[in-house]
Structures are given as C-alpha cells and as structure tokens.
Amino acid sequence: MSFTEKLVDAVLGTLPKAALALIPEHWKKRALERLQDLDPFAVIADNHYLVRVLRVAWIDAAEHVLDAGRQAARSPEWSDHQRADIDRFHGLAIMQLRAIRDATFDRRTAPGTSAIDGHLPLVVRGAAERRRLPSGWPTATAKPGRSRPASPPLSAPWSPGATSARCRPAHLRRSGLRLLRRDAQGPEEAPAGGPGVPHGNAGPGPHARRTDGNQGRRDPDPAVRRRPPAAGAQQGIPEVAVRAIVGRLGGQGLGRTTITNVPIREPAHFLGRDDALATLRVAFGCKAGRVAITALHGLRGVGKTTLAAAYAERHRADYRAIWWIRAGTEAGLRADLVALGVRLAWVDVGLEEEPALATVMDRLRDAGGGLLLIYDNALDARRLAPHLPRGGAARILVTSNAPNWRGVAEPVEIAVWPPEVGADYLIARTGRPKERAAAEALSDALGGLPLAHEQAAAYCERLEIALAEYHRRFADRKVAMLEDARDAPADYHDGRTVAATFGLAIEAAAALHPAAGPLIGHLALLAPEPIPLFLLREGSTSLGAPLDALLDGDGLDEAIAALRALTLVGRETIVDERAPVVTTETLQVHRLVREVAAARLAAEARETMRGELVRVLHTVYPTGVYNDPETWPRARRLDGLVLALLDAEAELPKGTELAAGILLDRVASYRQAALGAYEQARSLFERALAIRERALPE
C-alpha cells in the first residue's frame, strides 16, 4: 500500500461507518489521484534557505545516530576489532557530515548538491513515509517461521529514521532508531514456505502477516508489540547501521581491504603537521561528488612526501584504493597510471600503453570515487595537467617543489619547523629528553629543515654524542656534515643528503635558465636576511658580463622563476617597521641552501662575486641618507647586507676599496641620523676613513 493510500485510509478511518457509506467511490478515487501529485519537497526545493535548514537538520540527526552507534560498540558484546572499526568510521562519517554542513552555511553560493540530499524529501513528506524502509531493508522484528533479507549494500540509502532529532516528534525519533536497531539481530531461519516465499508472505505461524484486505497491518497481539529487542539491540545502533551510514557518505565497508602501492611508511616520529593534515581533510571533504586536487609544495627536504605518506596511512580506510604515482618523469607517470588500471581490472595486462592510458583516464572520470591518487615529486602544473583526471570524484594529492599550482589545484605550502617542533623531533629521535635547550638551539641552526634534523639525529645516534656537540661541529663545517651519506634517510629523496639534494636542485635550475646558477651563487654570499628585489633590478649592471646581459629585460624575473621552481628561493613582501605604508618585495634563501650554494663556488669565483656585490650595493644604497628621511626605509633593507659583506675581519675584494669606504660612510650616516646610534656611527666613520686613506694615492 502506497503512502497516499495509507493517508486516505487514515482519514476515512476516523469517520463513522454511516458517514463513510455515504461517500461515493469515485470521490475516493479522485482524492487518491490528487494526492499522487502531492510532493511537498518540490514546493520548497528552490528555496535555498529551507533546503539549508533541512540539510543541517538531517546532519544533526545523523550525528546523533552515529554517536549512539559508537556508544553501543562499548558494550562487552562487541569485539575490540569491531570497536576499532566503528571508531574509525565514526570519525570518517562525522568529518564528511561536518564538511557538508560547513559548505551549507556558505551563503555566498547556492546549496548545490550533497551526498545526503536524496534523503531530504523524506524529511518533508511525513511520518508515514519515514516509517517505510527502502527496498531491500528488513521491515520488522523477526518472528518464528519468518526470515529477513540480507543487510543492504553499502550504497543503499540510509534509513529515514535519521531525520533531524530536533525537528521531529519524539515518537518518530524513537521509531527511526528502532528501524536501525533491528539490523543487530543477524540472519535467521528460512521461512516455512521455503527460500522462494517472499518475505511478507512467510509460511503459517502465529504472527505471520495477514494476506487478506488488511495486508500490511500488524497483528494486534500485545505480546508481539511489547516483545523486548534481541540481545545487543538494546545498546544502541548496530554495526550494520553504521556500515550503511558510512557507505552512504562515501566511506568504505568494515573489513574492506584497501588496494595500495604506497612505497614508503609514515615515520615513527611524525611531528608538527597536524594543521596540514587537517587542511587536507577539509580540502578533500568539501567537494562531494567532484574531483578534488590539492598540491603540497615547499622547500626540498621539508617533508612533503612524508606528509603524503602519513595522510595515506591514516586515511587508508576512507578509500578503496590509494595509488602512488612517480610524477617526476613522463615515463613514471604513464607507467604507474597504467599499473593502476591493471590493478583495478580496467585494462588488460597485455594492452599497449597508449590505449591503456586513455582507458584509465576515462575510468578515473567515470568511476574515480573512493580513489586517492598521490602524484609525488611533480615538476610543475603544466606538465602534470594532461595526466590528471578530467572529472569524477577521485581525490588527488600532489607533492612538488614548484609553487605555482592555483590553475589546477588548491596549493598548500609546507613550512619548515619552528624551533620548538624541531627540538621535539630531535629529542624523540635521539632519546635525549634532558637536552631541550641544546635541541632548540640546534634546530634553529638547521633552519627548521626536517631532512637536516633527521641527518643530525642519525649522526648523534651513530656516534653517541650530545646534541650540543653536534651543534659545535656543525658550526665549524656545515657542508661536510650535510653531505655525509651515512646519515641520510634511506626511504626519502633516494637516500640523498641535504647537500646532495640542494646541489641537484641548483643544477636543475641552471638547466632552466642560464642566469639561475650565477644568481644563486651571488645570493648565497649575502647575509641570511631578506634580499630586496630592487637591489638586483637597479644594480644588475654592476654584476659584470655575461650575467648583466642575462638579467636584462625580463631575464631577472625568468631566472628567479627558475630558482623558485626548484624552491631554492622564495618571495615575500615585507612591510617597513617604521613606515607601514612602505612595502618591499624581497627574496628569501634558506640558510642551508646558502651554505650548499656557496660551497659549490671556487675560491676565485667567490672573490669575484663578492667584489661585484660590493659594487651593486654602492650603486643602489641611497646617497642623501643623512638629510632625507624618505630614503630611510630603503636604507633599512640594505643596512644588514652591507655590514655582513664588509665584515671588519674579512679582507676586502681587490679593486673595491673606494666603493667599500663610501658604502661604510653612508651606513654610518644612516645610523647617526635615523637611529641615533652614535657610537656605532663613529666606529663606522673611522673604518670608512681608514679604507679611503689606503685606497687614495698620497
């Protein structure tokens, strides 16, 4: 009997028999025809506010049921394995529900669609419709001589009992929960009529369904209606109900094995990336039914690949397959995508690569749901784009050194560790909890680079030395410590050290642009401070041939882009400390990149570059700094660079004495006029005078 027929029967059943006999039969027929067209949800479907309210109400009820299921799993009747599965899928379902809810609250856009919208009409159409389960679900508590169908597939819609707990009467809320509890009772005996007898027409028995005109109504026996539920059902929502909820929300079934080829494991000491993991969860949860692409980018050795492996391991149960793709080369990309197709039985093993790849890309678009693809070490967005799914519902995680991903993905920059996290890692990795201060100092010296921390910890463990002793040795011979292959992690960067990793990056950048190699060499000789771009733009003519010609026009921007593509430099806009309206575009070079780049220079080349930098600073440093406050913001950006380059203990490059003397005189004037640092200014004036006296002929 349909919902409308039930509704008509309910209305007519309230009338006296005498009045009912007076109603013509064709009136009843007309009422049924009109009720067939009744669709309350269609009336409000175009009202975005009401749809949002219904969606939030459904989510509220679903969270209530999921929490009840999790609580039920605490009973002794559930095994530890089952409890762990329920906890895992409870977290998955809650995360996806909240992602849908967050998207619902965004009023800047239309509500769109979500995985739960198919249930919203049931919320509106009334209690009678909510009580009726979808096809394939058990419809009643089992009785002797009766059977029930198997539990529904994971793709089946969730029971209407999940309607909002706040929006419906208590008796309906209890009814919805009862419908889910019935699944806890497990399979029962076959019906007396044999396996071919439909569920609703089981063999004779004291509580069998009636087959007369009252078919579908319950036997009024009070003992049946008040029979207590089966064991385990009293505790809350059963395992199979949570299966269905999680399956409907895009999760995987309990006990399902995830296909994976991830070649590395999550490190034993994985620290400082909780925010990044949360960002990935949100990014992948907000695009229900659509492909979601997120790109992790950052400095080499910062832990992008490690983070991708950790996310894959922690969310293994969320996907039916997690596939690692070597995106550093065209051959690796194609081979691993075809291997995915073979593993999922999309293509035959013997099929040629080109048609196999085309088939895999089509299947990723049409059947990519439940897949996580990790494109590791992608070179750039342009070369990776042809190998990304053209649609569908797959989740894509990219790791890359290149920063420019907004055209195809949501970029997430992975930063170096702050000293506190770096110290936590060093202490956990070496087992030295009493060396906290030394660990923080060493972490700062390592620039927060996770790969360098692992090398340092491995060195300390291998030689059984304290962290402070490693710091002392590192200060004396940085590059030698960074290139010791015995301490490089075997699972990452192909076993390369920090020095080898950055050395290869410098060579790759030089292949992209001929000025990239010399430029990173010049930058490495400057102080570890932000380097203003105006220094290079306005002083490039003082760098000498052939670099000055290579940087002419847009050559400087192209060379910087090549260095940024290999994450050897970063760009940052700095606001002046005393004049907030003044901003300066700068380049940032990690201190370990500086060390490696400088160590690659021959002694003669290093001396030549130092002389060129002195002339560049002499050209760009403002001349009227003593009397013109408007020049002070620019002088502030150059002050530290000049003092570090013209260190009192270092010998000046040949031929730069006069320029160095003038530079020191200007810095002294700035410190006297702008900072009021008279003692420092006097010392600098005296140095400038001595240098100029030696440089000028008698």
C-alpha positions in Angstrom: 0.0 0.0 0.0 1.4 3.4 -1.0 1.8 6.3 1.3 -1.1 8.2 -0.3 -3.4 5.1 0.1 -2.4 4.9 3.7 -3.2 8.6 4.1 -6.6 8.2 2.6 -7.3 5.2 4.8 -6.2 7.0 7.9 -8.5 9.9 7.1 -11.5 7.8 6.2 -10.9 5.6 9.2 -11.8 8.4 11.5 -15.3 8.7 10.1 -18.4 6.9 11.4 -19.4 3.9 9.3 -22.7 5.6 8.4 -20.9 8.6 7.1 -18.4 6.5 5.3 -21.1 4.7 3.4 -22.5 8.0 2.1 -19.2 8.9 0.3 -19.3 7.9 -3.4 -16.5 5.6 -4.5 -15.5 8.0 -7.3 -14.7 10.7 -4.7 -12.2 8.4 -3.0 -10.7 7.7 -6.4 -10.4 11.4 -7.2 -8.8 12.1 -3.8 -6.2 9.4 -4.5 -5.4 10.9 -7.9 -4.8 14.3 -6.5 -2.7 13.0 -3.6 -0.5 11.2 -6.1 0.7 14.6 -7.3 1.5 15.8 -3.8 5.2 16.5 -3.4 5.8 18.9 -0.5 9.6 18.9 -1.1 9.1 20.2 -4.7 7.4 23.2 -3.2 10.5 24.3 -1.2 13.3 22.8 -3.3 14.0 26.1 -4.9 14.1 27.9 -1.6 17.8 27.8 -0.6 17.2 28.7 3.0 14.7 25.9 3.6 17.0 23.4 1.9 19.9 24.5 4.1 17.7 24.1 7.2 16.6 20.6 6.1 20.2 19.6 5.4 21.5 20.8 8.7 18.6 19.0 10.5 19.4 15.8 8.7 23.1 16.1 9.6 22.2 16.8 13.3 20.1 13.5 13.4 22.9 11.6 11.6 25.4 12.7 14.1 23.1 11.6 16.9 22.7 8.1 15.4 26.5 7.8 14.7 27.2 8.7 18.3 24.7 6.2 19.5 26.4 3.5 17.4 29.8 4.4 18.8 28.4 4.2 22.3 26.8 0.8 21.5 30.2 -0.6 20.5 31.4 0.0 24.1 29.4 -3.0 25.3 31.1 -6.3 26.0 29.2 -7.9 23.2 31.4 -6.2 20.6 35.0 -7.3 19.9 37.9 -4.9 20.1 38.3 -5.2 16.3 34.7 -4.2 15.8 35.0 -1.3 18.3 38.1 0.0 16.4 36.3 -0.2 13.1 33.3 1.6 14.5 35.6 4.4 15.9 37.4 4.8 12.6 34.3 5.0 10.6 32.6 7.2 13.1 35.4 9.7 12.7 35.1 9.5 8.9 31.3 10.0 8.8 31.4 12.9 11.3 34.2 14.6 9.3 32.2 14.3 6.0 29.0 15.4 7.6 30.6 18.5 9.0 32.2 19.3 5.7 28.8 19.2 4.1 27.4 21.3 6.9 30.2 23.9 6.5 29.5 24.1 2.8 25.8 24.5 3.6 26.5 27.5 5.8 28.3 29.3 3.0 25.6 31.7 1.8 27.7 33.2 -1.0 26.8 30.2 -3.2 23.7 28.1 -3.9 23.4 25.0 -1.7 24.3 22.8 -4.7 24.1 19.0 -4.1 25.5 16.7 -1.4 25.6 13.1 -0.6 22.6 13.4 1.8 20.2 15.4 -0.4 18.3 12.3 -1.6 17.0 11.9 2.0 15.6 15.4 2.3 12.3 14.7 0.6 11.6 12.0 3.2 12.0 14.6 5.9 9.2 16.6 4.4 6.8 14.0 3.3 5.6 12.9 6.7 5.9 10.3 9.4 4.1 7.6 7.3 6.7 7.8 4.6 9.6 8.0 7.1 8.4 4.7 8.6 8.6 2.9 5.3 12.2 1.5 4.7 13.7 1.4 1.2 13.6 -1.8 -0.8 16.0 -4.4 0.5 15.9 -3.4 4.1 14.4 -5.5 6.9 10.9 -4.4 7.7 10.1 -5.9 11.1 11.5 -7.7 14.1 11.8 -11.3 13.1 9.3 -13.8 14.4 9.4 -17.6 14.4 9.0 -19.1 11.0 10.0 -15.8 9.3 13.2 -14.6 7.7 14.6 -11.3 6.7 16.6 -10.2 3.7 20.4 -9.8 4.0 21.8 -6.5 5.1 21.6 -3.8 2.4 24.7 -3.0 0.3 26.8 -0.1 1.4 25.5 2.0 -1.5 21.9 1.7 -0.2 20.3 4.9 1.1 20.2 5.3 4.8 17.0 4.7 6.7 14.6 7.7 7.0 15.0 7.2 10.8 17.9 9.7 10.5 15.5 12.7 10.3 16.6 15.5 12.5 16.2 14.8 16.2 15.3 18.4 16.8 12.7 18.7 14.1 10.5 15.7 14.7 8.3 14.4 17.5 9.9 12.1 20.0 7.8 9.0 18.9 9.1 9.4 15.3 12.7 9.7 16.6 12.3 6.5 18.6 10.7 4.8 15.6 13.7 5.7 13.3 16.2 4.4 15.9 14.2 1.2 16.2 14.4 0.6 12.5 18.2 0.7 12.7 18.4 -1.4 15.8 16.6 -4.3 14.1 19.7 -4.9 12.0 21.6 -6.1 15.0 19.7 -9.4 15.2 21.6 -11.1 12.3 20.3 -13.7 9.8 17.6 -16.1 10.9 16.0 -19.3 9.9 14.5 -19.7 6.4 10.7 -19.2 6.2 8.5 -22.2 6.4 7.4 -21.7 2.9 11.0 -22.2 1.7 13.5 -19.8 0.2 11.2 -18.8 -2.6 8.5 -17.5 -0.4 8.5 -13.7 -0.3 9.4 -12.0 3.0 5.9 -10.6 3.5 4.2 -13.9 2.8 6.0 -16.3 5.1 4.6 -19.6 5.9 1.8 -20.0 8.5 2.6 -19.1 12.0 1.0 -17.4 15.0 2.5 -14.0 14.0 2.6 -14.2 10.2 1.4 -11.3 8.1 -2.2 -11.4 7.0 -2.9 -11.9 3.3 -6.4 -10.5 3.3 -7.5 -6.9 2.7 -5.7 -5.9 5.9 -2.3 -6.9 4.4 0.5 -4.8 5.8 -1.1 -4.2 9.3 0.5 -5.7 12.3 -1.1 -8.5 14.4 -2.6 -6.6 17.3 -1.3 -9.2 19.8 0.1 -7.0 22.7 2.8 -9.7 23.4 4.2 -9.1 20.0 4.3 -5.4 20.2 5.9 -5.3 23.6 8.4 -8.1 22.9 11.9 -6.9 24.0 14.5 -6.4 21.3 17.2 -9.1 20.6 20.4 -9.1 22.6 22.7 -6.3 21.6 20.0 -4.2 20.1 19.3 -2.5 23.5 22.8 -1.0 23.5 22.2 1.4 20.6 22.8 1.4 16.8 24.2 -1.8 15.5 27.3 -2.3 13.3 25.4 -2.8 10.1 23.6 0.6 10.6 27.0 2.3 10.8 28.1 0.4 7.7 25.2 1.9 5.8 25.7 5.4 7.1 29.4 5.4 6.3 28.8 3.8 2.9 26.2 6.4 2.0 28.6 9.2 3.0 31.3 7.9 0.7 33.2 5.7 3.2 34.2 2.1 2.9 32.7 -1.0 4.5 34.1 -2.6 7.6 36.7 -5.2 6.8 37.3 -4.0 3.3 40.9 -4.1 2.2 42.3 -1.0 0.6 44.4 -1.5 -2.6 47.6 0.4 -2.1 51.1 0.7 -3.5 52.5 3.4 -1.3 56.2 2.7 -1.3 57.1 4.4 2.0 55.8 4.3 5.5 54.8 7.0 8.0 57.9 7.8 10.1 58.0 6.7 13.7 58.4 10.3 14.8 55.9 12.3 12.6 55.6 15.7 14.3 54.4 19.2 13.6 52.0 18.5 10.7 48.6 18.3 12.4 47.4 21.5 10.7 48.5 20.3 7.3 46.7 17.0 7.8 43.5 18.9 8.9 43.8 21.1 5.8 43.9 18.1 3.6 40.9 16.5 5.3 38.9 19.7 4.8 40.0 20.2 1.2 39.0 16.6 0.2 35.8 16.7 2.2 34.4 19.9 0.7 33.9 18.7 -2.9 31.4 15.9 -2.5 31.0 14.2 -5.9 33.7 16.2 -7.6 37.3 15.7 -8.2 39.5 17.4 -5.5 43.1 18.2 -6.2 45.5 19.5 -3.5 49.1 20.3 -4.1 51.7 20.2 -1.3 54.7 22.5 -2.1 57.6 23.8 -0.2 61.4 23.6 0.2 63.2 20.4 -0.6 63.6 18.3 2.5 60.6 19.9 4.2 58.7 16.7 4.4 56.1 16.9 1.6 56.5 13.2 0.6 56.4 12.2 4.2 53.2 14.1 4.8 51.6 12.5 1.8 52.5 9.0 3.1 51.2 9.9 6.6 47.9 11.1 5.2 47.6 7.9 3.1 48.3 5.7 6.1 45.9 7.5 8.4 43.1 7.6 5.9 43.6 4.1 4.4 40.1 3.1 5.4 38.5 6.1 3.6 39.4 4.8 0.2 39.1 1.6 -1.8 42.4 2.3 -3.5 45.4 4.5 -2.7 47.9 4.7 -5.6 51.3 6.3 -5.6 52.4 7.7 -8.9 56.0 8.8 -9.7 55.3 12.1 -11.2 58.9 13.3 -11.6 59.2 11.8 -15.2 56.8 11.3 -18.1 57.6 7.6 -18.2 56.9 7.1 -14.5 53.6 8.9 -14.8 52.4 6.8 -17.6 53.6 3.5 -16.2 52.0 4.0 -12.8 48.7 5.1 -14.2 48.5 2.1 -16.4 49.5 -0.1 -13.5 46.5 1.4 -11.6 44.3 0.4 -14.4 45.6 -3.2 -14.4 45.3 -3.5 -10.6 41.6 -2.3 -10.8 40.9 -4.6 -13.8 40.2 -1.6 -16.0 42.6 -2.7 -18.7 44.3 -6.0 -19.7 47.9 -6.6 -18.8 48.9 -7.0 -22.4 47.2 -3.9 -23.7 49.5 -1.3 -25.3 50.4 1.7 -23.2 48.6 4.4 -25.2 45.1 2.9 -25.4 45.5 1.6 -21.8 46.3 5.1 -20.6 43.3 6.5 -22.4 41.1 3.9 -20.8 42.4 4.6 -17.4 41.8 8.4 -17.7 38.2 7.7 -18.9 37.6 5.4 -16.0 39.0 7.8 -13.5 36.5 10.3 -14.7 33.6 7.9 -14.6 34.5 5.6 -11.7 37.0 7.5 -9.7 35.0 7.6 -6.5 36.9 6.2 -3.5 40.3 6.6 -5.1 43.2 8.6 -3.7 46.0 9.3 -6.2 49.3 10.6 -5.0 51.4 12.3 -7.7 54.8 12.5 -6.0 57.5 15.0 -7.0 55.6 16.6 -9.8 57.7 19.0 -11.8 55.1 21.7 -12.5 51.4 22.1 -13.1 51.7 22.4 -16.9 53.4 19.1 -17.4 51.2 17.3 -14.9 47.8 18.6 -16.1 47.4 16.1 -19.0 47.7 13.2 -16.6 45.1 14.4 -14.1 41.5 13.1 -14.1 39.3 15.3 -16.3 36.4 15.0 -13.8 34.8 12.5 -11.5 35.1 12.1 -7.7 38.7 11.0 -7.2 40.9 12.7 -4.6 44.3 13.9 -5.9 47.3 14.7 -3.7 50.3 16.3 -5.5 53.8 16.9 -3.9 56.0 19.3 -5.7 58.8 21.8 -5.3 57.1 24.2 -7.7 54.9 26.8 -6.0 52.5 27.7 -8.9 49.5 25.3 -8.7 46.4 27.5 -8.5 45.5 26.9 -12.1 44.8 23.2 -11.4 44.9 22.6 -7.7 44.4 24.0 -4.2 48.0 24.8 -3.1 49.1 24.1 0.5 52.6 25.4 1.4 54.5 23.2 3.8 56.8 25.4 6.0 59.9 24.5 7.9 59.6 23.5 11.6 59.7 26.2 14.3 62.4 25.5 16.8 60.0 24.0 19.3 58.8 21.3 16.9 62.4 20.7 15.7 63.5 20.3 19.3 60.7 17.8 19.9 61.8 15.8 16.9 65.5 15.8 17.9 64.6 14.7 21.5 62.2 12.0 20.4 64.6 10.7 17.7 67.7 10.6 19.9 66.0 9.8 23.2 67.7 12.8 25.0 64.9 14.5 26.9 67.3 16.4 29.2 68.9 18.3 26.3 65.9 20.6 25.5 67.9 23.9 25.3 70.6 22.3 23.1 67.9 20.8 20.9 66.2 24.2 20.3 69.5 25.9 19.5 70.4 23.1 17.0 67.0 23.2 15.4 67.4 26.9 14.8 70.9 26.4 13.3 69.4 23.8 11.0 66.8 26.3 9.8 63.9 24.0 10.8 64.5 21.7 7.8 63.2 18.2 8.7 65.7 16.4 6.5 68.6 18.2 8.2 67.1 17.3 11.6 67.0 13.6 10.6 70.6 13.7 9.5 71.7 15.4 12.7 69.8 12.9 14.8 71.2 9.9 12.9 74.7 11.3 13.3 74.2 11.8 17.1 72.8 8.3 17.4 75.6 6.7 15.3 78.4 8.3 17.2 76.6 8.6 20.6 77.3 12.3 21.0 75.2 15.0 22.6 73.2 17.5 20.6 75.3 20.4 21.8 78.4 18.6 20.5 76.8 18.2 17.1 76.0 21.9 17.1 79.6 22.8 17.8 80.9 20.5 15.0 78.2 21.8 12.6 79.2 25.4 13.2 82.7 24.6 12.1 82.0 22.5 9.0 78.4 22.8 7.9 78.6 21.4 4.4 80.8 18.5 5.4 78.1 17.5 8.0 75.3 18.0 5.5 76.9 15.7 2.8 77.7 12.7 5.0 75.7 9.9 3.2 75.9 7.6 6.2 73.3 9.7 8.0 70.8 10.2 5.1 67.4 8.6 5.4 67.2 5.7 3.0 63.4 5.9 2.4 63.3 9.6 1.2 65.0 11.6 -1.5 66.5 8.4 -2.8 68.8 8.3 0.1 70.4 11.7 -0.7 71.8 14.1 1.9 70.8 17.7 2.3 73.9 18.8 0.4 73.2 16.4 -2.5 69.5 17.4 -2.6 70.2 21.1 -2.9 73.1 20.5 -5.2 70.9 18.7 -7.7 68.3 21.5 -7.4 70.9 24.1 -8.3 71.9 22.1 -11.3 68.3 21.7 -12.4 67.6 25.4 -12.0 70.7 26.3 -14.1 69.3 24.0 -16.8 66.1 26.0 -16.8 67.8 29.4 -17.1 71.5 30.2 -17.7 71.5 33.0 -15.1 70.0 30.9 -12.3 73.3 29.3 -11.3 75.3 32.5 -11.0 72.4 34.3 -9.4 72.0 31.8 -6.6 75.8 32.0 -6.1 75.6 35.8 -5.6 72.6 35.5 -3.2 74.4 32.8 -1.1 77.2 35.3 -0.3 74.8 37.8 1.2 73.7 37.8 4.8 70.8 35.4 5.7 68.3 38.2 5.5 65.5 39.2 3.1 67.2 40.5 -0.1 65.2 43.4 -1.7 64.4 42.9 -5.4 65.3 46.5 -6.1 68.9 45.7 -5.3 69.1 43.3 -8.2 66.9 45.3 -10.6 68.8 48.5 -10.2 72.3 47.1 -9.6 72.4 44.3 -12.2 74.6 46.4 -14.5 77.3 46.2 -11.8 77.4 42.4 -11.9 79.6 42.2 -14.9 79.4 40.2 -18.1 77.7 37.9 -19.0 75.4 37.9 -16.0 74.3 41.6 -16.5 73.1 40.8 -20.1 71.3 37.6 -18.9 69.4 39.6 -16.3 68.4 42.4 -18.7 64.7 42.9 -19.5 62.7 40.1 -18.1 65.8 38.0 -17.6 65.9 38.6 -13.9 62.3 37.5 -13.4 62.9 34.4 -15.5 66.0 33.5 -13.5 64.1 33.9 -10.2 61.2 31.8 -11.6 63.7 29.0 -12.3 65.1 29.2 -8.8 61.6 29.3 -7.3 60.5 26.3 -9.4 63.2 24.3 -7.5 62.3 26.0 -4.2 65.8 27.5 -3.9 64.4 30.9 -3.2 61.1 32.3 -2.0 59.4 35.6 -2.5 58.0 37.7 0.4 56.6 41.2 0.7 57.9 43.0 3.8 56.2 45.9 5.5 58.6 48.6 6.8 59.0 48.5 10.6 58.6 52.3 11.0 56.6 53.3 7.9 53.8 50.7 7.4 52.7 52.2 4.1 56.1 51.3 2.6 56.4 47.7 1.4 59.4 45.9 -0.3 59.4 42.8 -2.5 62.2 40.5 -1.3 63.8 37.2 -1.9 64.3 34.6 0.8 67.0 32.0 0.7 67.1 29.2 3.3 70.3 29.2 5.3 71.2 25.7 4.3 70.7 26.5 0.6 73.1 29.4 1.1 75.7 27.1 2.7 75.5 24.5 -0.1 75.4 27.1 -2.9 78.4 29.0 -1.5 80.4 25.8 -1.0 80.0 25.0 -4.7 81.9 28.1 -5.7 85.6 28.0 -6.4 87.7 30.4 -4.4 88.4 32.7 -7.3 84.7 32.8 -8.3 83.7 33.6 -4.8 86.1 36.5 -4.6 84.9 37.9 -7.9 81.2 37.7 -6.8 82.0 39.4 -3.5 83.5 42.3 -5.4 80.5 42.5 -7.7 78.1 42.6 -4.8 80.1 45.5 -3.2 79.7 47.5 -6.4 76.0 46.6 -6.6 75.4 47.9 -3.1 77.4 51.0 -3.8 75.2 51.7 -6.8 71.9 51.2 -5.0 72.5 52.5 -1.5 70.8 56.0 -1.2 73.3 58.9 -1.2 71.4 61.6 0.7 70.5 59.3 3.7 71.8 61.8 6.3 69.3 64.6 5.4 66.5 62.7 3.6 64.2 60.6 5.9 62.3 59.3 2.8 65.4 57.2 2.0 65.5 55.5 5.4 63.1 52.6 4.5 65.3 51.6 1.6 68.5 52.0 3.8 66.9 49.7 6.4 66.6 46.9 3.9 70.3 47.3 2.8 71.9 48.0 6.2 72.5 44.4 7.3 73.6 43.3 3.9 76.3 45.9 3.7 77.7 45.2 7.2 77.8 41.5 6.7 79.5 41.8 3.3 82.1 44.3 4.6 82.9 42.3 7.7 85.8 44.0 9.6 87.7 40.7 9.9 87.4 39.8 6.2 89.7 41.2 3.6 88.0 43.4 1.0 87.9 42.2 -2.5 90.5 43.7 -4.7 89.5 46.9 -6.5 86.6 47.6 -4.2 88.3 49.6 -1.5 87.0 53.0 -2.6 83.4 51.8 -3.1 83.6 50.0 0.3 84.7 53.1 2.0 81.9 55.2 0.5 79.4 52.5 1.5 80.5 52.4 5.1 80.3 56.2 5.3 76.7 56.1 4.1 75.8 53.4 6.6 77.4 55.4 9.4 75.3 58.4 8.3 72.1 56.4 8.4 72.9 55.1 11.9 73.7 58.5 13.1 70.7 60.4 11.6 67.9 57.7 11.6 68.8 55.5 14.6 70.8 57.8 16.9 73.4 55.1 17.3 76.3 57.5 17.7 78.9 55.0 19.0 78.2 52.6 16.1 78.3 55.5 13.6 81.6 56.8 15.0 83.2 53.3 14.6 81.9 53.0 11.0 83.1 56.5 10.1 86.6 55.7 11.4 86.6 52.4 9.3 85.5 54.2 6.2 88.1 56.9 6.6 90.9 54.3 7.1 89.8 52.4 4.0 89.6 55.5 1.8 93.0 56.8 3.0 94.6 53.5 2.0 92.8 53.4 -1.3 93.6 57.0 -2.4 97.1 57.9 -3.6 99.2 60.2 -1.5 
